[in-house]
């Protein structure tokens, strides 16, 4: 089993990035988060502070350290850097290129939930360094991480990534690079159908979710999960899957309308549910 690198980088300190940093710090690593500016760095520090405080209250203090910086050069000594910026191909490829330059010896993970690993690797001089590390929200307490293998990903890196995920106390599944991978493709398909049912008046959001939580033992229903993930994130993934796999992933009108109205779920206080 490959030990976790002592120094881990996370590029992006939003909800997912902060959660990923927390998970690695909980396993004993020193984590450096990179944000684009001082405002983003301050927000990331507050997310980490709140997350670590909650963990301590529950009797799960973190043994590692987390620092937040704005200079990507701080990643130079990292053995692994995980990209956790918005789900936009051009944004992620720019960040990955930066990471490859400033951390020349690091393995590079991307937390993409649907974008092609091979497409993201095109801008890298050594695409064998890139692997998908798709974590789930909230990262510190989630049980799963999806390892996504590109056509040119180093096979040894797949084994290392599996060991790293296990060191975080999570279960790893390994999938080949394909639209939506396994988790997003299935999760979005269920969520989109739940939205269509809501539009058609089949049942309320609560009752649709209850059908899945009690009938199929899902821990959270598809509409509430969408609120937790973010309606804007789900819309972006659905649009990507529609382009790649066809109209069965066409986003329902209710999803587009809510995103246009700024009702993005838990992070804005309103989605399919009030928060």
C-alpha positions in Angstrom: 0.0 0.0 0.0 1.4 3.4 -1.0 1.5 5.9 1.8 0.0 9.3 1.4 2.4 12.0 0.3 3.3 14.2 3.3 2.6 17.4 1.3 -0.7 17.6 -0.6 -1.8 20.5 -2.8 -5.4 21.5 -3.5 -6.0 24.1 -6.2 -9.4 25.7 -5.4 -10.7 26.4 -1.9 -14.5 26.3 -2.5 -16.8 23.8 -0.8 -15.3 20.8 -2.6 -11.7 22.0 -2.4 -12.0 22.8 1.3 -13.5 19.4 1.9 -10.7 17.6 0.0 -8.1 19.5 2.0 -9.9 18.6 5.3 -9.9 14.9 4.3 -6.2 14.8 3.6 -5.3 16.8 6.7 -7.4 14.4 8.8 -5.2 11.6 7.4 -2.1 13.5 8.6 -0.9 15.3 5.5 0.2 18.9 5.3 -2.2 20.5 2.8 -1.7 23.7 0.8 -4.8 25.3 -0.8 -4.2 27.7 -3.6 -6.9 30.4 -4.3 -6.9 32.9 -7.1 -6.9 36.1 -4.9 -7.0 37.3 -1.3 -10.8 37.4 -1.2 -11.0 33.8 -2.3 -8.2 32.8 0.2 -10.1 34.4 3.1 -13.3 32.6 2.2 -11.3 29.3 1.9 -9.7 29.9 5.4 -13.2 30.4 6.9 -14.5 27.2 5.3 -11.6 25.2 6.6 -11.8 26.8 10.1 -15.5 26.0 10.3 -15.0 22.4 9.0 -12.2 21.6 11.4 -14.1 23.1 14.3 -17.1 20.9 13.6 -14.9 17.9 13.3 -13.3 18.7 16.7 -16.7 19.1 18.3 -17.6 15.6 17.1 -14.4 14.1 18.6 -12.5 13.9 15.3 -9.6 16.4 15.6 -7.4 16.8 12.6 -3.7 15.9 13.0 -2.5 17.5 9.7 -2.2 21.1 8.8 -4.0 23.3 6.2 -2.6 26.6 4.9 -4.2 28.8 2.2 -2.1 30.8 -0.2 -2.5 32.7 -3.5 0.8 31.8 -5.1 0.8 28.5 -7.0 4.6 28.2 -6.5 3.8 27.0 -3.0 2.9 23.7 -4.5 6.4 22.9 -5.6 7.2 20.3 -3.0 3.8 18.5 -3.1 3.7 14.8 -4.0 0.0 15.1 -5.1 -2.0 18.1 -6.2 -5.8 17.9 -6.6 -7.5 20.4 -8.9 -10.9 21.5 -7.5 -12.0 24.5 -9.6 -15.4 25.0 -11.4 -16.6 22.4 -13.8 -15.5 24.3 -17.0 -13.0 22.7 -19.4 -11.1 25.8 -20.1 -10.8 26.7 -16.4 -9.6 23.3 -15.4 -7.1 22.9 -18.3 -5.5 26.3 -17.4 -5.1 25.2 -13.8 -3.8 21.8 -14.6 -1.2 23.4 -16.9 -0.1 25.7 -14.1 0.1 22.8 -11.6 2.2 20.7 -14.0 4.6 23.6 -14.3 5.0 24.6 -10.6 4.9 21.0 -9.2 6.9 19.1 -11.8 7.3 15.9 -9.6 3.7 15.7 -8.4 0.9 13.4 -9.4 -2.0 15.4 -10.5 -5.6 14.6 -9.6 -8.7 16.3 -11.1 -11.9 16.4 -9.1 -14.0 16.6 -12.3 -17.4 14.9 -12.0 -18.0 14.6 -15.7 -15.3 16.1 -18.0 -13.1 13.8 -20.0 -9.7 13.0 -18.4 -8.2 12.7 -21.9 -9.6 16.1 -22.9 -8.2 17.7 -19.7 -4.8 16.0 -20.3 -4.3 17.4 -23.8 -2.6 20.5 -22.5 -0.1 18.6 -20.4 3.4 17.6 -21.7 3.1 14.4 -19.6 -0.5 13.2 -19.5 0.5 10.1 -17.6 0.6 12.2 -14.4 -3.1 13.0 -14.6 -5.9 10.9 -12.9 -9.4 11.6 -12.0 -10.1 11.8 -8.2 -13.8 12.4 -8.0 -14.8 13.1 -4.4 -18.3 13.5 -3.1 -19.8 16.2 -1.0 -19.4 16.5 2.0 -15.9 15.1 1.4 -14.8 14.6 5.0 -17.7 12.2 5.8 -18.4 10.6 2.4 -17.5 7.0 1.9 -16.7 7.0 -1.8 -14.1 8.3 -4.2 -14.2 7.6 -7.9 -10.8 7.0 -9.6 -11.1 7.8 -13.3 -8.4 6.4 -15.6 -7.5 8.2 -18.8 -6.0 6.5 -21.9 -2.5 7.7 -21.0 -2.7 7.6 -17.2 0.2 5.7 -15.7 -1.0 2.3 -14.5 1.2 2.7 -11.4 -0.6 5.9 -10.6 -3.9 4.0 -10.5 -2.5 1.8 -7.8 -1.2 4.7 -5.8 -4.5 6.6 -6.1 -6.4 3.6 -4.8 -4.0 3.4 -1.8 -4.4 7.1 -1.1 -8.2 6.9 -1.2 -8.1 3.9 1.2 -5.8 5.9 3.5 -8.5 8.6 3.7 -10.9 5.9 5.0 -12.9 5.8 1.8 -13.8 3.1 -0.7 -12.4 3.5 -4.2 -14.1 2.5 -7.4 -12.1 2.6 -10.7 -13.8 3.5 -14.0 -12.5 4.2 -17.5 -12.7 7.7 -18.9 -16.3 8.0 -20.3 -19.0 10.7 -20.2 -20.2 11.2 -16.6 -18.1 8.2 -15.4 -20.3 5.9 -13.3 -21.5 8.0 -10.4 -22.4 11.2 -12.2 -24.1 9.4 -15.1 -26.3 7.4 -12.9 -26.9 10.1 -10.3 -27.8 12.7 -12.9 -30.1 10.3 -14.8 -32.2 9.7 -11.6 -32.2 13.3 -10.6 -33.4 14.5 -14.1 -36.2 12.0 -14.1 -37.2 13.2 -10.6 -37.3 16.8 -11.9 -39.5 15.7 -14.8 -41.9 14.0 -12.4 -42.0 17.2 -10.3 -42.8 19.2 -13.5 -45.6 16.8 -14.4 -47.2 17.0 -11.0 -46.6 13.3 -10.3 -45.7 14.0 -6.7 -44.1 16.7 -4.4 -40.4 17.0 -4.1 -40.6 15.5 -0.6 -42.6 12.5 -1.7 -40.4 11.8 -4.7 -37.4 11.8 -2.5 -39.1 9.7 0.1 -39.9 7.1 -2.5 -36.1 6.7 -3.0 -35.0 7.0 0.6 -37.6 4.5 2.0 -38.3 2.4 -1.0 -34.8 2.0 -2.3 -32.8 2.9 0.8 -31.0 5.9 -0.8 -29.6 7.9 2.1 -30.8 11.2 0.5 -33.4 11.6 -2.3 -32.4 12.8 -5.8 -33.9 16.3 -5.5 -32.4 17.0 -2.1 -29.1 15.6 -3.3 -29.3 18.1 -6.2 -29.7 20.9 -3.7 -26.6 19.7 -1.8 -24.5 19.4 -5.0 -25.8 22.6 -6.4 -28.4 23.1 -9.2 -25.8 25.0 -11.3 -23.4 22.1 -11.0 -26.1 19.6 -11.9 -27.1 21.7 -14.9 -23.6 21.9 -16.2 -23.1 18.2 -15.9 -26.5 17.5 -17.6 -25.6 19.8 -20.5 -22.3 18.0 -20.9 -23.9 14.6 -20.9 -26.6 15.8 -23.4 -23.8 16.8 -25.8 -22.0 13.5 -25.3 -24.8 11.0 -24.9 -27.9 12.5 -26.4 -31.3 14.0 -25.5 -32.0 11.6 -22.6 -29.9 13.9 -20.5 -31.6 17.1 -21.7 -32.1 19.4 -18.6 -35.7 19.9 -17.6 -37.2 23.3 -17.7 -37.6 23.5 -13.9 -33.8 23.1 -13.5 -33.0 25.8 -16.0 -35.5 28.1 -14.4 -34.2 27.7 -10.9 -30.6 28.2 -12.0 -31.6 31.4 -13.9 -33.4 32.6 -10.8 -30.4 32.0 -8.6 -32.0 29.1 -6.7 -28.9 26.9 -6.6 -29.7 24.8 -3.6 -28.2 24.8 -0.1 -25.5 27.3 -0.9 -28.1 30.0 -1.8 -30.7 29.0 0.7 -33.3 27.8 -1.8 -33.4 25.1 -4.4 -36.0 22.3 -4.6 -36.2 22.9 -0.8 -35.7 25.9 1.5 -32.4 25.7 3.5 
